[in-house]
Every structure is written in C-alpha cells, then in structure tokens.
Amino acid sequence: MVPATGEPPMVEAPANRTCPSCRISVSVDQQSRVMCPFCGGFYDQRANSDFNMRRSSSVANGYLPHIDDISRRHSSIGERLGALQGYLAGLILRNGQENQFYLPPVEKEKEDKDDGRITPGSSDDDSLDYPIRNLDAAAYRALLEDCKAKENYVPLQELLEQTFCCFVEMSSIFKMDPKQENARPEDPDIKKELLFEIYDSFETLPGYLAKSVLKAVISSLLELDVRLMAKDDVRSVYILLLNPIFSSQASYTVFAHLVRRVVSLPSPDHQLLIHWFASTEASRTRELVKRLLQFITIREFPPANGHRLPSINKSRWWIPCATRVLALLNASNNRNTPPPLEYAEFYNSALDHINLMAEYYRWQTPGKSNKFSYCQYPFILSIVAKKFILQRDSEQQMILNARRSLLNRALQHQVPDLDVFFLNLNVRRQHLVSDSLNEIARKQADLKKKLKVTFVGEPGLDMGGLTKEWFLLLIKQIFSSDYGMFVYHNQARCYWFSTAQIGNLREYNLIGVLMGLAVYNSIILDLNFPTACYKKLLSPPVVPSNMDTSNVGNCKFTLEDLSEVMPDVVVGLRELLSYEGNVEEDFLMHFEASVEEFGEVKTHVLKEAGEHIAVTNENRQEYVDLYVDLILNQAIGQPFKAFYLGFHSVCASNALIMLRPEEVELLVCGWPKLDLDALRKVTVYDGFKADDPLIAQLWEILESFSVQLQQQFLRFCTGSDRVPVGGMSEMSFKISAINNKTDMLPISHTCFNQLCLPRYPDATTLKEKLIIAISNAEGFGLE
C-alpha cells in the first residue's frame, strides 16, 4: 500500500527470531541477523556447513562489530596493535545496522589462493594444487636477521601476509607434507619449529607487521567456498589458536570469531584438536589458556580505560565460545598422566566476583539447561567460587530445615525454641565416640542444621571453638590403632581403610558424617586420606536411588593411585610387570594377595580358584589390576559404603558434581602450609600497634618455630592447624593486649581467631609462655 502524499510511511512491527540452540528470541527490526548474540549459533543451522549462508543477502559487504576509541595496553604486542584504531574504525557498522554480526569484507584474493580452490564436494588429489612453499625455521631466521640488519622489513611483511592470508597458504607452508590427506590423531604433522620461530619473533617486530598479520588472519577467516585437503581446516585453526597476536585486547573481536569457528567444527574435528593439544608443548598450551581466560575476564569486566569492546548485547556469545574452547584444552590436558598443566591453571579467579548463585540456579533450573552457565564448565571456577556455591547451597538447606522445624512447633501450639535452628550435640570427653554416635543417630533429621557442641560439665559456650575441638578430638580417637578401623601407612604418610574390617559400620558412617558436617559448617579437619578416597566419595557425586544394587565408590584405579597408599608395594608390582625372565618359574606367585595390618597377615584370593592359578608373563597385568582393585575397592566395600552414606547424608548437593577429588580434599582439610607473611597481612591489633616491639618479637619467634610448632600455634588460636580454602586472605586474625598480667600465659578465643597477649618484658619470656600455652591447649581453660 502506497501512503498518501505527506503522510509518514507505515513501519512494520519488529520481527522476532528464535535461536534453535539457546531458544532465546530477539527483535531483528527487519535486519537480516544470521548469528545469535547470546550463544553465537546460527539461526539457520545449515550455515554450520555452508559458509555462503553466513552472510546477509541484503548487505553486500560484512562488517565487524563497532570498535572505536582504542587505547594502548602495556604489553609489547598490545602496544603495536594499539595503532589498529584507524583500521578497525573503518569497520564500524553503518547507521541502522547495530544488530548485524558480520566479519569485515573479504579483500581481493591473490592468485596464489586460487591454486588451492576446488569445486564443492571434491576431494581428489588431482583437483588440489597447493602452491609450493619451501620455508623452514632456518630460512625464516635468516630472513629476519637480514631484514633487521638492513632495517627493511618489506620482504618479511610480504612473507607474513602471504603465510596467514588463507588456509591454503597456511597448509602449504606449515604442513610437513602439503599433499597429505586426512590427519593423524597423535600429531598435526606441521613444522612446529618453523611455526614457533615465527610466533616468537612477533615480540620484537615493528608494530605495523603485527597489524599486517592480524589483517591477514581476518582475510583467512573470511574465505568462502574454499575446499581443502581433508582436515587442513582443522590444522589451520590449530595454527591460529597458538598465535600470540591474540594476547592484545585490540585483536579480541577477531579472536572471538576464531573461537566461534572452533566451536562450530564437527565433533570429530574437536577430537583431533584434543589429541593435538595433548602433544603440544605445555608452555604453548599454557599461554593459550591464559589468553582465553583473559579474554573471558575482559568481556565480563571491561576495563574503564581499555579498548572499547562491542556492546554485551552484541557479543554475549563470546564467553560461551571461549569457554567451550577451554573445555577442549582441559580435556586435552587430562589425556596425559600426569597432566602437564595443573588443574588450577584453568581457574578464572575473576569469576569469584560474579553472581555465582545465579549461575548455579540457572544450571539447576529445569528448562534452562540450554542456557549457558559457568557451572556447566566447572573447571573454570576456582575452589573459592565452588566453596561459596556449596556453602550458600548448604545455608539454604539449613534455613529450610530450621524453618520447617519452627513451623511444626507453631502448628502444634508449642513455644518456639531457638535450639530448633541448631544441631545440638551434648557429649562427655570420657565417652566421646559413643556419645557422638548416639547423638548423631538420634538427630539424623537435624544434620543439615548449624552444628553446636556442648561438653558436659564444662562452662564453655560454643561460638565455633568447641565445635572445632570436638572434630579434632573425635578424629584423633577414631583414627587411633586401638579402634582398628584405619591403617596408617608410614611411607605414604596417610590412612587407609582396614581390609580386616574390624570396626563397626556405624563408626565408619560416623566418620563420613564428620566429613560432611565439616564441609557443611566450614570446619577444617586434619585428615590424611589419599586422593583415591575422595575419588571414591564422588563415585557417584549424587547418591543413587537404589543403594542395594549400586556399587558406590568403585573406581577404575591404577598403580599411580595405589602408590599414594602403598608406594613400596607398587615398586614390587612394577618390577613384576617389567621382568624379562620367566615370571611363573622365578616368582612362584598365584592370584593371591597378602596384606599385613596391625602385626597380622591376611591372604585374599584375587579371583575364583586364584590360589591354584599361577601368575605368568601372559596374565601378570591381570594380577596387578586385581591387586589394585582389591586394596582400593573390593576389600573395603562395606566399610566404604557406610562412610560414603555418612558423608552424603549431610553434604548431599548437586554442587558436588562440580568438584574434583582434589578440591573435595581441600574443602575438608584446607591448606596444610602456614604462610606467616599472609597471616601477618590479615592481622588486626587491639591495644597493640603493628610496629610495637612485642609484636615484632612475636613474628620473629613464630618464624623461628618448626613447622609442627607453627601448626600448634595456629590450632591454639583458631582451633585448626590448617588454613581455610583460599588461603590466609579468607580468614581473620586478631591480637589483643592484656595489661598488667605478665605472669599469665597467652590465651585464645578460637571462636573468633583471637590471641590475647600480655605485655611481656622481653622476647625470652614471650617465647617460653607461648610454647607452654600452645603445647597444652586441650579443653576449655588450661588444666
């Protein structure tokens, strides 16, 4: 309909498009949007394999999101790329195109690129004719030195532009055999020495060369209708991911499209990348991990004085894509034993400051599982973040249970009792284990309430300190050899479940409850269990519905796991596996295992009729596997099941799914090392000043203490000899003055992490009094 003269034209209402991946709808305002701004997925899923569909039919050229006002970073590459402002400013979206997501227009291709083009669907070697590029690390090094000597970098600039301008050139230059089809999982078959020679040189090259490389990379990412030999596209992506030029914030818009390109690859190509990064030098992978973590951090928390990034509405997909690439690297890292990168190197500590519970609830809410949440990728969340989520989830359960109890009393017309908010345990020191067992058995329904302990006949009011002491004393008794529940292995310096199964299953259950209560109430325990114990606790992390048939705690263990418990036994088993002689005649072994505990030797049969089956060269691996399975699984099945149920009766939470075994150990046991410098930084003073002579003497004395005395001091002041998760910065410590009482010993309030110190006349008196106090610190008051 044509409007009448002088009337404003009719404007159609904005249309909505719904992403098939994340199911989020956005208004497109008659613009042709091809990519979802939330997850980075294509609205038309055919675009995953058809590059032509990734461009708007209504717009001749594509553009990068708006980037302007670029300031320089302090890194050398960042400073050289800071001058990209003029170039990237030319890629600003036109007016009215705010909702579009396109890469910059493709530059005119060189004739060399046409050498690698083939018709769609063709994979015959005859139809591919890659250009011949005879370049190695030595030749590149010679060219670089020549350019530096002549101060003329034009030849080097031309080489770098040619190298990164398209995937064909990257394949021609970096592939060991440019005519090779497909790829081997164990190696990308590229000239890594040449690749890293080029990348390492970027640090010292003039700024305009870095800009030339980035422009060439943009060109390569924009190529359409290019067919390559099988898996050369994956090789090229692998090569680009390792490029250090993406350390600069000025390159983040391009880097975002690279990681989205990685995410859009099919699953078999992801598997190739996982295998290839597993064989990549650890330092290179580490730098890529750091780049991705920084990329996520800056997208989450844009610096006020940094480069201006596209608005969050246009680039929400950056974070999911980068996180998924990190997931590939994490999977790659875990393929190696031991992993070349520590699991903590994948932590992004900046995420400790986001709304973690919103992430958790988004992950847990039915119907929102297709929305991105960091909890879907728990490797990126630090132990501090996971502890926060677990504690908040625990607090919510505590409040819910207390509210339910209060409501029940109100419905029964009973006077509300404040004790209804707590798990109150009344125990006698002389009958600590039996009283604790009986109290916990009677109050199973209250386990998810705040714990409060009372020692019968003592005047102490539990503000946290008595609870810590109860944990310490109870664990000390149960782990003693008198109970026979756990065996201490001297070489490994750890406890393991007794295969003799002497202890009562109720007592094993109690230990599990203790561990759960400790995590639930943020109490640090001095437990020396190997990592295998925590692996079993998370197998599975959620209690199965049918416990009668479920084999909880059973894991596939190796000699590495057994070495944490019985390193001397593992030495013998490895010698058995590597023995080159006749195992049957020389070792005279059968499928039996003898285990010594508490001075007695007990023999276990490893398989049916194993006492009659000889160990031979052919079946020795089976013998070793069965031996490991016996010690870590089969021989302790029932005790561990009771232990497992005790832990999960208190600590049942979906947040446990996010934890690694090592992280559960940290939550239970804390950090074993005391950092006095960190403790000094968090210390506040009442009646003293930080530069008082007595305070200076105190820190000097503590530094001169042995590790054991330092741990006793920490236990005296805080009730635990371990540091909480997150280090000393996660705790408070206060030193208060006591006037006119120099004959007194130092006293502490473990509930508040407080040390009360008389003003002693000299360092000798201070040291003597302090050692006496910390060495006799059991019970409420000094006996």
C-alpha positions in Angstrom: 0.0 0.0 0.0 1.3 3.4 -1.0 0.8 6.1 1.6 -0.9 9.3 0.7 1.2 12.3 -0.1 2.5 14.0 3.0 1.7 11.0 5.2 4.6 9.2 7.0 5.4 5.8 5.6 4.0 2.8 7.5 6.6 1.0 9.6 6.2 -2.8 10.2 6.5 -4.0 13.8 9.8 -5.5 14.6 10.0 -9.3 14.0 11.5 -11.8 16.4 13.8 -14.7 15.6 14.4 -17.6 18.0 17.7 -19.3 18.2 17.4 -23.1 17.7 20.3 -23.6 20.1 19.6 -21.5 23.2 15.8 -20.8 22.4 16.2 -17.1 23.1 14.2 -14.7 20.9 15.4 -11.3 19.9 14.0 -8.5 17.8 15.6 -8.1 14.4 14.0 -4.9 13.2 13.8 -6.0 9.6 17.5 -6.5 9.6 19.0 -9.8 8.4 20.6 -11.3 11.6 22.4 -14.6 10.9 24.1 -15.2 14.3 22.6 -15.3 17.8 24.2 -12.7 20.1 23.7 -14.9 23.1 25.3 -18.2 22.1 27.0 -17.4 18.8 25.0 -20.0 17.0 23.5 -19.6 13.5 19.7 -19.1 13.2 19.8 -21.4 10.2 21.7 -24.5 11.3 22.7 -25.2 7.7 25.1 -22.3 8.0 27.3 -24.5 10.1 28.5 -26.3 7.0 27.6 -23.7 4.3 29.8 -20.6 4.6 27.6 -18.8 2.0 24.7 -18.8 4.4 26.7 -16.9 7.0 26.4 -13.6 5.1 23.3 -11.4 4.7 21.7 -11.4 1.3 20.6 -7.8 1.9 24.0 -6.4 2.5 26.8 -6.5 0.0 29.7 -6.4 2.5 30.1 -7.7 6.1 31.4 -5.8 9.0 33.0 -6.3 12.4 31.1 -5.1 15.4 31.7 -1.5 16.3 35.1 -0.8 17.8 36.4 2.6 18.4 38.4 4.7 20.9 41.1 2.1 21.2 43.7 2.8 23.8 47.0 1.0 24.2 47.8 -1.8 26.5 51.2 -2.2 28.2 52.2 -5.4 26.5 54.6 -5.1 23.6 52.2 -6.8 21.1 49.3 -4.8 22.5 51.1 -1.5 22.1 51.9 -2.3 18.5 48.3 -3.3 17.8 47.0 -0.2 19.5 47.5 1.7 16.3 44.9 -0.5 14.7 42.3 2.1 15.7 42.3 3.6 12.2 41.9 0.2 10.5 39.2 -1.2 12.8 37.4 2.2 12.9 36.8 1.7 9.2 34.9 -1.5 10.0 32.3 0.3 12.1 28.7 -0.7 11.4 26.6 1.6 9.3 23.8 3.5 10.9 20.8 1.3 11.4 22.9 -1.9 11.4 23.5 -2.3 15.1 22.0 -5.7 15.2 24.1 -7.3 12.5 27.1 -9.5 13.0 29.5 -9.8 10.1 33.1 -10.0 9.6 34.9 -7.4 7.5 34.7 -7.6 3.7 37.0 -10.1 2.1 40.0 -8.5 0.5 40.8 -9.2 -3.1 42.5 -12.5 -3.1 45.9 -13.2 -4.6 46.3 -15.6 -7.5 48.1 -17.9 -5.2 44.9 -18.6 -3.3 43.2 -19.9 -6.4 45.7 -22.7 -6.6 44.0 -24.3 -3.6 40.4 -23.9 -4.7 38.4 -26.9 -5.8 34.8 -27.5 -6.6 32.5 -28.2 -3.7 32.5 -31.9 -2.7 35.7 -32.7 -4.5 38.5 -34.4 -2.6 40.6 -35.8 -5.3 44.3 -35.1 -5.1 44.4 -34.2 -8.8 41.9 -31.3 -8.2 44.1 -29.8 -5.5 47.2 -28.0 -6.4 48.7 -26.3 -3.3 51.4 -23.8 -4.0 54.9 -25.0 -3.2 56.5 -23.1 -0.3 59.9 -24.2 0.7 60.3 -22.5 4.1 61.9 -23.8 7.3 62.9 -22.3 10.6 66.5 -21.6 9.5 65.4 -19.8 6.3 62.9 -17.7 8.3 65.6 -16.9 10.9 68.0 -15.8 8.1 65.4 -13.6 6.5 64.5 -12.0 9.9 68.2 -11.2 10.6 68.7 -9.8 7.1 65.7 -7.5 7.5 66.9 -6.3 10.9 70.4 -5.6 9.5 69.1 -3.7 6.6 66.2 -2.1 8.6 63.9 -3.0 5.7 61.1 -5.3 6.7 59.2 -5.3 3.4 60.3 -8.9 2.4 59.3 -10.2 5.9 55.9 -8.3 5.7 55.1 -9.9 2.4 56.0 -13.3 3.7 53.8 -13.0 6.8 50.9 -11.6 4.9 51.2 -14.4 2.4 51.5 -17.0 5.2 48.4 -16.1 7.1 46.1 -14.8 4.3 44.3 -18.0 3.8 44.1 -21.6 5.0 45.7 -22.9 1.7 48.8 -20.9 2.3 49.0 -22.0 6.0 48.7 -25.6 4.8 51.3 -25.1 2.1 53.8 -23.5 4.4 53.4 -25.4 7.7 52.3 -28.9 6.7 55.1 -31.5 6.7 53.7 -32.9 3.5 51.3 -30.4 1.8 49.8 -33.3 -0.3 48.9 -35.3 2.8 45.2 -36.1 3.1 43.5 -36.5 6.5 45.3 -36.3 9.7 46.8 -38.5 12.5 45.3 -38.0 15.9 48.7 -38.2 17.6 50.3 -35.3 15.7 49.1 -32.4 13.5 52.1 -33.1 11.2 53.1 -29.5 10.9 56.5 -27.8 11.1 56.3 -26.7 14.7 59.9 -25.4 14.8 59.0 -23.0 11.9 55.7 -22.1 13.4 57.1 -21.2 16.8 60.1 -19.4 15.3 57.6 -17.1 13.5 55.4 -16.6 16.6 58.4 -16.0 18.9 59.7 -13.3 16.6 56.5 -11.3 16.9 57.7 -9.9 20.3 60.4 -7.9 18.6 58.9 -7.0 15.3 57.8 -3.4 14.4 54.2 -2.6 15.1 53.0 -2.4 11.5 54.0 -6.0 10.9 51.7 -7.2 13.8 48.9 -5.2 12.1 49.6 -6.9 8.8 49.5 -10.3 10.4 46.1 -9.5 12.0 44.7 -8.3 8.7 45.9 -11.4 7.0 44.2 -13.6 9.7 41.0 -11.7 9.2 41.2 -12.4 5.5 41.7 -16.1 6.2 38.7 -16.3 8.5 36.5 -14.7 5.8 37.3 -17.1 3.0 34.3 -18.7 1.4 33.9 -21.6 -1.0 37.3 -22.9 -0.3 37.9 -26.7 -0.4 41.0 -28.0 1.3 42.5 -31.4 1.7 40.9 -33.3 4.5 41.5 -31.8 7.9 43.5 -28.9 6.7 40.9 -26.5 8.0 41.4 -28.0 11.5 45.2 -27.7 11.1 44.8 -24.0 10.2 42.5 -23.4 13.2 45.1 -25.1 15.4 47.8 -22.9 14.0 45.8 -19.7 14.5 44.9 -20.6 18.1 48.6 -20.6 19.0 49.2 -17.2 17.5 50.4 -14.8 20.3 48.9 -11.8 18.5 45.6 -12.5 20.2 47.1 -11.6 23.6 46.2 -8.0 22.7 42.8 -6.7 23.6 42.8 -4.8 20.2 42.5 -8.2 18.5 39.7 -9.6 20.6 37.0 -9.1 18.0 38.9 -11.2 15.5 39.8 -13.7 18.3 36.1 -14.1 19.1 35.3 -15.1 15.6 38.2 -17.6 15.6 37.0 -19.3 18.8 33.5 -19.4 17.3 34.9 -21.0 14.3 36.5 -23.7 16.5 33.2 -24.3 18.3 31.3 -24.7 15.0 33.6 -27.6 14.0 32.1 -31.0 14.0 32.8 -33.4 16.9 35.5 -35.5 15.1 37.5 -32.3 14.5 37.2 -31.4 18.2 38.6 -34.8 19.0 41.5 -34.1 16.7 42.2 -30.8 18.4 42.1 -32.6 21.8 44.7 -35.1 20.7 46.9 -32.5 19.0 47.0 -30.2 22.1 47.8 -33.2 24.2 51.0 -33.5 22.3 51.7 -29.7 22.1 54.4 -28.2 24.3 52.9 -27.4 27.7 54.2 -23.8 27.7 52.4 -23.1 24.4 49.1 -24.6 25.7 49.5 -22.7 28.9 49.8 -19.4 27.1 46.7 -20.2 25.1 44.8 -21.0 28.3 45.9 -17.7 29.8 44.8 -15.8 26.6 41.3 -17.4 26.8 41.0 -16.7 30.5 42.0 -13.1 30.0 39.6 -12.8 27.0 36.7 -14.1 29.2 37.7 -11.8 32.1 37.8 -8.7 29.9 34.5 -9.5 28.3 32.9 -10.0 31.8 34.6 -6.9 33.3 35.6 -4.4 30.6 38.3 -2.1 31.8 37.2 1.5 32.0 40.4 2.7 30.3 40.8 -0.2 27.9 39.8 -0.7 24.3 36.1 -0.3 23.8 34.5 -3.7 23.1 31.3 -4.3 21.2 28.2 -4.0 23.5 27.4 -7.0 25.6 24.1 -7.3 23.6 26.1 -8.0 20.5 28.7 -10.2 21.9 27.2 -12.4 24.6 28.3 -15.4 22.5 32.0 -14.5 23.1 32.1 -16.1 26.6 30.3 -19.4 25.8 32.5 -19.9 22.7 35.8 -19.1 24.6 34.7 -21.3 27.5 34.0 -24.2 25.2 37.4 -23.9 23.6 38.8 -24.0 27.1 36.8 -27.2 27.7 38.7 -28.8 24.7 42.0 -27.8 26.2 41.0 -29.1 29.6 40.0 -32.4 28.0 43.3 -32.4 26.1 45.3 -31.8 29.3 43.5 -34.6 31.1 44.6 -37.1 28.5 48.1 -37.0 29.8 49.3 -38.7 33.1 50.2 -36.6 34.9 48.5 -33.6 33.3 51.2 -31.1 32.1 49.1 -28.2 33.4 47.8 -28.1 36.9 44.0 -28.1 37.1 44.2 -24.8 39.0 45.7 -23.2 35.9 42.3 -23.3 34.3 40.7 -21.3 37.1 39.5 -17.9 36.4 39.6 -16.2 39.8 37.9 -13.1 38.4 34.7 -15.1 38.2 34.7 -15.3 42.0 33.1 -11.8 41.8 30.2 -12.6 39.5 26.7 -13.6 40.8 27.7 -17.2 41.3 24.4 -18.3 42.8 22.6 -17.0 39.7 24.9 -19.2 37.6 24.2 -22.2 39.8 20.4 -21.7 39.8 20.4 -21.3 36.0 22.3 -24.6 35.8 19.9 -26.3 38.1 16.6 -24.9 36.9 14.7 -27.3 34.6 14.0 -25.8 31.2 17.1 -23.6 31.4 19.7 -26.3 30.8 20.3 -25.0 27.3 21.3 -21.6 28.6 25.0 -21.0 29.2 26.2 -21.2 32.8 29.8 -21.4 34.1 28.6 -24.3 36.3 28.4 -26.3 33.1 32.2 -26.0 32.8 33.3 -26.3 36.5 37.0 -26.5 35.6 36.9 -22.7 35.1 35.5 -21.9 38.6 38.1 -21.6 41.3 37.9 -23.6 44.5 36.9 -20.4 46.3 33.9 -20.0 43.9 32.9 -23.6 44.3 33.2 -23.3 48.1 31.0 -20.2 48.0 28.3 -22.1 46.0 28.5 -25.1 48.2 28.2 -23.1 51.4 25.3 -20.9 50.1 23.5 -24.1 48.9 24.2 -25.6 52.4 22.9 -22.4 54.1 19.7 -22.5 52.1 19.2 -26.1 53.2 20.0 -25.2 56.8 17.4 -22.3 56.7 14.8 -24.6 55.1 15.2 -27.3 57.7 15.1 -24.8 60.6 12.1 -23.1 59.2 10.3 -26.4 58.8 11.0 -27.3 62.4 9.8 -23.9 63.6 6.6 -24.2 61.6 5.9 -27.7 63.0 6.2 -26.4 66.6 3.9 -23.5 65.8 1.3 -25.8 64.3 1.4 -27.9 67.5 0.9 -24.7 69.5 4.3 -25.0 71.2 6.5 -22.2 72.2 9.3 -21.7 69.6 12.7 -22.9 70.8 15.8 -21.2 69.4 17.6 -24.6 69.7 15.4 -25.7 66.8 17.8 -23.8 64.5 20.8 -25.9 65.6 22.1 -29.5 65.6 22.9 -29.7 69.3 25.3 -32.4 70.4 26.0 -33.0 74.1 29.0 -35.2 74.7 31.3 -36.3 77.5 35.0 -36.2 76.9 35.5 -39.6 78.6 32.9 -41.2 76.2 33.5 -39.0 73.2 33.0 -41.6 70.4 30.0 -43.5 71.9 28.2 -40.2 72.9 28.8 -38.8 69.4 27.5 -41.9 67.7 24.3 -41.9 69.9 23.7 -38.2 69.4 24.1 -38.3 65.6 21.9 -41.4 65.4 19.1 -39.7 67.4 19.3 -36.5 65.4 19.5 -37.6 61.8 16.8 -35.2 60.8 18.8 -32.3 62.2 22.1 -33.0 60.4 21.6 -30.1 58.0 21.4 -27.5 60.7 24.1 -25.4 62.2 26.3 -27.5 64.4 26.7 -26.6 68.1 28.6 -28.8 70.6 28.5 -28.8 74.4 31.0 -30.7 76.5 29.0 -32.0 79.5 30.3 -30.5 82.8 32.3 -27.7 81.1 31.4 -24.0 81.2 32.3 -23.3 77.5 29.7 -21.6 75.3 30.1 -22.8 71.7 30.7 -19.9 69.4 32.6 -22.2 67.0 35.7 -23.1 69.0 34.2 -26.1 70.9 32.9 -27.4 67.6 36.4 -27.3 66.1 37.8 -29.0 69.2 35.1 -31.8 69.1 36.1 -32.5 65.5 39.8 -32.7 66.4 39.4 -34.9 69.4 36.9 -37.3 67.8 39.1 -37.8 64.7 42.2 -38.4 66.9 40.4 -41.2 68.8 38.7 -42.9 65.8 41.9 -43.0 63.8 44.0 -44.5 66.6 45.2 -48.1 66.2 43.0 -49.1 69.2 39.9 -48.9 67.0 41.5 -50.8 64.1 39.3 -49.0 61.6 42.1 -47.3 59.6 45.7 -48.3 59.0 48.4 -45.7 58.9 51.0 -46.3 56.1 54.3 -44.7 57.1 55.8 -44.4 53.7 52.8 -42.7 52.2 52.0 -40.8 55.5 48.3 -41.4 55.1 45.5 -43.5 56.5 43.5 -46.1 54.5 40.6 -48.4 55.4 41.5 -51.6 57.2 40.9 -54.6 54.9 40.3 -56.7 58.1 37.1 -54.7 58.6 37.5 -54.7 62.4 35.5 -51.5 63.0 31.8 -51.2 63.4 30.0 -50.0 60.3 28.3 -47.3 62.5 31.7 -45.9 63.2 32.6 -45.7 59.6 29.3 -44.0 59.0 30.2 -41.5 61.7 33.5 -40.6 60.0 31.5 -39.9 56.8 29.1 -37.8 58.8 32.0 -35.9 60.4 33.5 -35.1 57.0 30.1 -33.9 55.7 29.5 -31.8 58.8 33.0 -30.3 58.4 32.3 -29.2 54.8 28.7 -28.1 55.7 29.9 -26.0 58.6 33.2 -24.8 57.0 35.4 -26.6 59.6 38.9 -27.7 58.6 39.9 -31.3 59.5 43.3 -32.8 59.9 42.6 -36.0 57.8 45.4 -37.7 55.9 43.4 -39.6 53.3 44.9 -40.2 49.8 43.2 -38.7 46.8 41.7 -42.1 46.0 39.4 -41.7 49.0 37.9 -38.5 47.5 37.6 -40.1 44.1 35.5 -42.8 45.7 33.4 -40.2 47.5 32.5 -38.7 44.2 31.7 -42.0 42.5 28.9 -41.1 42.0 28.7 -37.5 43.4 24.9 -37.9 43.9 23.6 -40.9 45.9 21.9 -43.5 43.6 18.2 -44.2 44.3 18.8 -47.9 44.6 21.6 -48.4 47.1 21.1 -52.2 47.4 22.3 -52.8 43.9 24.6 -49.8 43.4 28.3 -50.4 43.8 29.1 -46.9 45.2 32.7 -45.9 45.5 34.0 -48.3 42.9 36.5 -46.6 40.6 38.9 -47.8 37.9 42.2 -47.3 39.8 45.8 -47.6 38.5 49.2 -48.2 40.1 49.5 -44.4 40.4 46.5 -44.4 42.8 47.8 -47.3 44.8 51.2 -45.6 45.1 49.5 -42.9 47.3 48.7 -45.7 49.8 51.4 -48.4 49.4 54.3 -47.0 47.4 56.6 -49.9 48.4 54.1 -52.5 47.1 53.8 -50.5 43.8 57.6 -50.8 43.3 57.3 -54.5 43.5 54.3 -54.7 41.2 56.1 -52.5 38.6 59.1 -54.8 38.8 56.8 -57.8 38.1 55.4 -56.1 35.0 58.8 -55.2 33.6 60.5 -58.5 34.5 62.0 -60.0 31.3 62.5 -63.6 32.7 60.1 -66.4 33.3 57.6 -64.9 35.8 55.9 -68.3 36.7 59.2 -70.1 37.5 61.1 -67.2 39.1 58.3 -65.6 41.2 56.3 -68.7 42.1 53.2 -66.5 42.7 49.5 -67.3 42.5 46.4 -65.0 42.2 46.6 -64.2 45.9 47.5 -61.0 47.9 48.8 -61.0 51.4 48.2 -57.8 53.4 49.8 -57.1 56.8 47.8 -55.0 59.3 48.3 -54.5 63.0 51.0 -57.2 63.0 48.8 -59.8 61.4 49.0 -61.1 57.8 45.8 -61.8 55.9 45.7 -63.5 52.5 43.0 -62.6 49.9 42.1 -64.6 46.8 42.0 -62.3 43.8 39.8 -64.4 41.6 37.9 -67.7 41.8 40.3 -70.5 42.5 43.1 -68.0 42.4 45.1 -69.9 44.9 45.6 -72.5 42.1 46.3 -70.1 39.2 49.9 -69.2 38.7 51.0 -65.7 37.7 52.7 -65.9 34.3 54.1 -63.4 31.8 50.8 -63.5 30.0 48.5 -62.8 32.9 50.6 -60.6 35.1 48.8 -57.4 34.1 45.6 -59.0 35.2 47.2 -59.9 38.5 48.3 -56.3 39.0 44.9 -54.9 38.1 43.1 -57.3 40.5 45.6 -56.4 43.3 44.9 -52.7 42.9 41.2 -53.3 42.8 41.4 -55.4 45.9 43.1 -52.8 48.1 41.2 -49.8 46.8 37.8 -51.3 46.1 36.8 -54.9 46.9 38.4 -55.4 50.3 36.8 -52.3 51.8 33.4 -52.4 50.0 31.1 -52.4 53.1 33.1 -50.0 55.3 33.4 -47.5 52.5 29.7 -47.8 51.6 28.9 -46.8 55.2 31.4 -44.0 55.0 30.0 -42.8 51.7 26.4 -42.7 53.0 27.5 -40.8 56.1 29.2 -38.1 54.1 26.3 -37.7 51.6 23.7 -37.8 54.4 25.0 -34.4 55.4 26.6 -33.0 52.2 24.1 -34.1 49.5 24.2 -31.3 47.0 24.3 -31.0 43.2 27.2 -28.6 43.8 29.4 -31.7 44.5 29.1 -32.6 40.8 31.3 -29.6 40.0 34.1 -30.7 42.4 37.3 -32.6 41.6 38.6 -35.1 44.2 41.5 -32.8 44.9 39.0 -29.9 45.6 36.9 -32.0 48.0 40.2 -32.7 49.9 40.9 -29.0 50.1 37.4 -28.3 51.4 37.8 -30.9 54.1 41.4 -30.5 55.0 42.3 -26.9 53.9 45.8 -25.9 53.0 48.5 -27.7 55.1 51.1 -24.9 54.8 51.0 -21.9 57.1 52.1 -18.7 55.3 53.2 -16.3 58.1 53.5 -13.4 55.8 49.9 -13.8 54.6 48.8 -14.2 58.2 50.6 -11.0 59.2 48.8 -9.1 56.4 45.3 -10.0 57.6 46.1 -9.5 61.3 44.4 -6.6 63.2 45.5 -5.3 66.6 43.6 -4.3 69.7 45.8 -2.5 72.3 48.9 -3.0 70.1 50.3 -1.4 67.0 51.8 -3.3 64.2 55.2 -1.8 64.8 55.3 -2.4 68.6 58.5 -4.2 69.8 56.5 -7.0 71.3 54.6 -7.7 68.1 57.8 -7.7 66.1 59.3 -10.2 68.6 56.2 -12.4 68.2 56.5 -12.6 64.4 60.3 -13.4 64.7 59.5 -16.1 67.2 56.9 -17.6 65.0 59.2 -17.6 62.0 61.9 -19.4 64.1 59.4 -22.2 65.1 59.4 -25.6 63.5 56.5 -26.5 61.2 55.0 -28.5 64.0 55.1 -25.6 66.5 53.7 -23.3 63.8 50.7 -25.7 63.3 50.3 -25.9 67.1 50.2 -22.1 67.3 47.5 -22.0 64.5 45.5 -24.7 66.3 45.8 -22.8 69.6 44.5 -19.5 68.0 41.9 -20.9 65.5 41.0 -24.4 66.6 42.6 -25.9 63.5 46.1 -26.4 62.2 45.1 -26.0 58.6 44.5 -22.8 56.5 41.0 -22.5 55.0 40.4 -22.7 51.3 41.6 -19.5 49.6 44.5 -19.1 51.9 45.0 -16.7 54.8 43.1 -13.9 53.0 39.9 -15.9 53.7 40.4 -15.7 57.5 40.6 -13.0 60.1 43.1 -12.9 62.9 43.2 -10.6 65.9 45.9 -9.9 68.5 44.6 -8.2 71.7 46.6 -6.8 74.6 46.3 -7.9 78.2 47.6 -5.2 80.6 49.3 -5.7 84.0 49.1 -9.6 83.7 52.7 -10.5 82.7 52.5 -13.6 84.9 49.7 -15.1 82.7 50.0 -17.4 79.8 48.7 -16.2 76.4 45.0 -17.1 76.0 43.0 -17.5 72.8 39.4 -17.4 71.7 39.2 -19.9 68.9 35.6 -18.9 68.1 36.9 -15.6 66.9 40.5 -16.5 65.8 41.8 -14.2 68.6 45.1 -14.3 70.5 45.2 -12.4 73.8 48.8 -11.5 74.7 50.1 -10.0 78.0 52.8 -7.3 77.7 55.8 -9.5 78.5 59.0 -7.6 79.3 61.3 -9.5 76.8 61.3 -11.9 73.9 62.6 -14.8 76.1 59.6 -14.7 78.4 57.2 -14.3 75.4 58.7 -17.4 73.8 58.6 -19.5 76.9 55.0 -18.6 77.8 53.8 -19.1 74.2 55.3 -22.6 73.9 53.7 -23.6 77.2 50.3 -22.3 76.1 50.3 -23.9 72.6 51.6 -27.2 73.9 48.8 -27.6 76.5 45.8 -26.2 74.7 43.2 -29.0 75.0 39.9 -28.4 76.8 38.1 -25.3 77.9 40.6 -23.5 80.0 44.1 -24.7 80.7 44.4 -27.6 83.1 
